Amino acid sequence: MSLVKGDLIRVPANACLTKRLSDLALIDSYVYLEKPTLGIFIKYTLDQKALIFINDKYWSAELRDVKYAGVKNVS
C-alpha cells in the first residue's frame, strides 16, 4: 500500500526516528519511541525512508516501521 501526503500513520514502540539538521552530518539527532505513536506521513525519501511529522517535529523513519492507521468502518 502506498502512502500519500497527509495519511495518518502509526509507528510502533522502539522504532528509531532520526533527523538531519545539516548536509554534513549523517545523523544529528535520534530518538527511540517508548510507546506506539500516531503521526502524519509527509513523503518518501531517496534513501528508502519516510519523512513523517510526529510531536511537532519532522523525522525520518524506516519504511518497515511506518504503518497506515486506517479508519475502520463500524456499522
Buried (B, 14 or more C-beta within 10 A) or exposed (E): EEBEEEBEBBBEEEBBBBBEEEEEEEEEEEBEBEEEBEBBBBEBEEEEBBBBBBEEEEBBBBEEBBBEBEEEEEE
